[in-house]
Amino acid sequence: MNVIDLRSDTVTRPTAAMREAMLRAEVGDDVFGDDPTVNALQARIARMLGFEAALFMPTGTQSNLVALMTHCGRGDEYLVGQMAHTYRWEGGGGAVLGSIQPQPIVQQPDGSIALADIEAHIKPDDAHFARTRLLCLENTWGGSVLPMPYVEAATALARSRGLATHLDGARLFNAAVALDRPASDITRHFDSVSVCVSKGLGAPVGSALCGSREFVARAHRWRKMAGGGMRQAGVIAAGALHALEHHIARLADDHAHARRLAEGLQGLPGVTVQVPQTNIVFVDVPAERSNGLVERLAQRGVLCTGLYRLRFVTHLDVSADDIERALPILREALAG
């Protein structure tokens, strides 16, 4: 069976050209700071996003955790969306390992946090309260792109109240492609940004944390404590460099495939399909039809996830033909 894997854009396999780049990678020992490929990657992504420095990490979870621990100390607090990845899906690392209090705030349907809610949750300077230090946003969130006027207003509000700002940009380049503007137009509003290369960009491993030289120097110490010191990491950094050079513009293909998938699922009785902005399609199915649906689809060769609602993610290894093959299977299964 030719399986169509729509579970996540993390399931991509390195392309032949990427494997060749990884095979030829010049390496050193990154703990000593002398892996030339890692250094080249860090310099490149920092330059692309408009920062002074960057730090390569094995995972986005570690990158976000290190950012939180660099911005905040024990007893400090960060403001974050109730359904944001750094709060809900990363094991509570900021609280468990950093003694940092998260202040989750209900998000708007597009993933933003209302400005009035940000303002209302900033604690006064009083010994009864944790010290509010950081605003953490996510872009994209559930495939939705934060509007640029909102990004500008939210970060300006944070700065005016003395807060630092961090962007969980796991799918930052999807947002940039959808907006048809450089990623640096988004990131210039933040003090730090974490960006993954192992999602839509198709590299097998890695994320980068970007910020000022001073911020990254402090983050480097936290990365070491968190077990993120890697040795001949140039092998995987070469895959990330290849992704940055060759796989950003093609994210538009993933977005087009997601739109086609959503269009093809419209009109089914009782089924609600969220029109995607990027590469993630959410589908709501009546409860009586949802039991065992993910498993039945897998048996027919279409993989997806369904923790709360069905989620389909397009990526480098999903073609237009795959979408056309998946649609009749999905329509039949969703129709019940």
N, C-alpha and C positions, 0 to 999 in steps of 0.2 A: 504494500500500500504506500502510495506517495503522500506522506503526511504533510498537511498545511498547518504550520505551527504559528498560531496567532496569540499565544499566551503573553508574550512580551517581546520588546526589541532587544532584550538581553540574550536571546537565544541564538543570535547570529553567529555564523562561523567565519573565521578569517578568509578573505578572498585569496586566490592564488598569488596575486601581486602583493598582498599584505604579508602572506607567509614568506614570500621571497625577501621582502624588506626585513622581516624579523630574522630570517636566516643569516642575512648579511650584516646584521647590526654590530657596530663596534661597541664593546662593553668595557666597563671598569667596575669599581666597587662604589655603589651609590652612597653607602654609609660614610665613606671617606669623601664623598662629593666628587669623585673622579670618573663617573660613568658618562662618557661624552654624549651618548644618545639621550639619556635622561636629562642632562643639562640642556641639550638642544631643544628637547620637548618643552621643558619648563620655560625656557626663554621665548620659544615660539608662542605658546598659549598665553603667557603673560602679555606679550606684545599684541597679540590678536585682540585681547580683551581690555587692553588699556591699563594694565597694572605694571608695577615695578618688578614683581617677582611672582613665582609660582612654585608649588611643591607637589610632586607626583606622589600619589597614594594608590594602594591596591584597590580600595573600594570607595564608593560615594558615601557610605555610612561612616567610614573612618574620616573622610574629608570633612563632612559636616560636623562630626563630633569634635575634631581638632579645632575647627573654626569656633564652635561654641566655647571650648575650653580656653582658647586664646583671647576671645573677646570678654569672657566672664570669669569671675572668681567664685570661690565658695560663698554661698548666700546671695549671689546675684541672680537675676531673672532675665529670661528672654521672652518676648512676645511672639506668638506663633499661631498659625491657623489650627483650628480644632482637628482638621483632617489633613494637616500638612505632614509630609514625609518625616521631617526631622522630629516631630512630636509623636506621631502615631505608629510609624513603621520602622523605627530604628532602635527598638529595644529599650527605650528610655535611657540611652547612654549618657546624655547630658546630666540627668539627675543622678544616675547610679554612679558614674565614674567622675563627673565633674562637680557634684554637689550644687548644680545649677537648677534653679526652679523654673520649669516651663509655665508660662501663663497662656494656656490655649484660649483662643477667641473664635467664636463662630464665624465661618467664612460666608461670603456671598456666593451665588451660584457659579461665578467665573473664577473662584478661588481667591479673590481679593479679600482683604479685611477692611471693613468700612473705616474711614478716617476717624469718625467719631468714636468708634470702638477702640481704635488704637489709643486715641487721646484718653479715653476713660479708663484704660487699663494701665496707664503709666502711674506707678506708685509715688506718693509723696515721699520726701526725704524725712523718714520717721523710723525709729528703731523697731516699730511693730511690723514693718514691711521688708520684704526682700527688695534689693536695689535693682530697679529696672535699668538694664544696660544695653539691650540689643533688640532690634526688630528683625525678624527672620521671615522672608517671603520666599515663594516657590514659583518658578516659571520655566516650563509650563507646569500647570497643575491639572492632573487628570486629562491632559491633552489640551487644556484651555490656555490661551495666551493672555497674560496680564496686559491690559491696555497701557500704552506708554504714558498718557496723561496721569493715570493712576500711579504708576511706578514713580513718576517724578514727584507727585504730590505726597505719596506715603513716605518716601525717603526724605523729602524736604521737611515733613512734619517730624520725623524721627530726629533729624539733625537739629531742628529748632528746640527740641527737648533734651538734647545732649546724649542721644542714643546712637550707638553704632548700628550699621546695617549689614546684613548678610543675605546673600541670595543662594538658595538651593537651586542651582541651574543644571540639574541632572540632564534635562532635555533643553538646555538653553539654545542650542543651535536650531532645534525645531521651531522655537519661538522666533528666532531671528529670520529664518527662511519664511515662515508664515507672514511676518511683518514686512518682508522684503527690505531689510536694512541690516547693517553690520551688527554682529553680536555686541560689539563695544558700545553701541548706542544704548543698549540695555544696561550693561554692566557698569558704565561710568557713574551710575547713580549709587553704587554700593561700595562699602569699605572692603568687603571680601566676597568672593564668589567661588562656589564649588561646581565643577562641571565634569560630567561623565563622558568618557570616550567609549564605554562598553555598552551603550544603549544604541540609539539610532546611528551613531557613527560606525558601529560594527567592529570595533577593536575587541579583543578577547578579555582584556583586563584593564582597569585603571580609571582614576579620576584625578583631577588637579585642583588644588586650592590656590587661589590667586589673591594677592593683596599688596600692601606696601612691603618694602624690604624689611622693615622693622617687624611688621606683623608676621611675615613668613619666617623670619628668624626665630620668633617665639613659637610659631606653629611647629617648626622643625623639632623642637624639644618635646612637644606633646605627641608628635607623630612617633618619635622614638619610644616614649612611654606606652603608647597604644599598640606597639608591636609592628609599626609600619616601616621600619628600616629595612630596605631591601638591598641585596648585593648586586649581582649582574642584571639589574633590572632593565638595561638597555634593550634586551630581547623583547620585552613587552612594550617598552617605550617606543620602539620602532614601529610597532603596530599602531600605536596611538598617533605617531607622527604621520604615518601613511593615511590614517583616517582623517586627520585634519587637512591634509593636502588634497584628498580625492573624494571624500564622502559627505561633505557638507551640502553642496548644491543639490546632490541627488536626493536629499531628504524630501524635496518637492515631489518626487515620485511616490514616496511613502504616503504623503498627504493626499495625493490624488487617488491612490489605491484605497485609502480609508474612506474618502468621499464616495467612491464607487461602491464600496461595501455598504455604507450607510444608505445610499440611494437604493441599492438592490434589496434592502430589507424593509423599505418603507411599505406601508399599506397592509401589513399583516394584522389581522384582528387581535386587539388587546395588547399588541406589542408597540412599545415606544422606543424610538431610535434617536439618540442624540447626534445631531449633525456635527461632525468633527471639525475642529480648526486645524488639527495637525494629524497625528498618526494613531490616535486612540478613539475607538468607537465603543460607546456604552449602550447596552440594550436592556430594557426592562421587560420582563415576561411575567404574565400572571402566575401567582404562586402555585396554582394547581398544575401548571405546565413545567415548572422549573425543577421539580424534584428529579434528580438524576440526569438532567439535561446535559451537563458538561461531560459526564461519562458517556452518554449516548453519542454525542458529537465526536468524542475521541474514538469511539469504536468505528465511526465512519470516516475517520481520517482528518478531522478538523479539531485542532486543539485550541482551547481558550481558557479563561479563568472566570470564576463566578462566586467570589466571596460575598458580595452584596448584590451585584447585578452582573450580567455578562459583560466581559471586557474583551475586545479584540484589538490587537496591536499589530500594525503593519510595519515592515522593516526590510532591511537589505536582502533577506532571503525569501521574500514573498513577492511574486511577480504579478502582473496584471492577469495573466492566465490563471494563476492560483486563485485569485479573487473570483474569477468567473467560474472556476470549478467548485469553489466553496459555496457560492451563493445558493444553488439549488438544494444542496445538503442542508444549509442553514434555514432556508425558507421552509422546507418540509418539516424540520425538527421544531422550529419555533412556532409553526402553525398548530402544532399539537396533533 
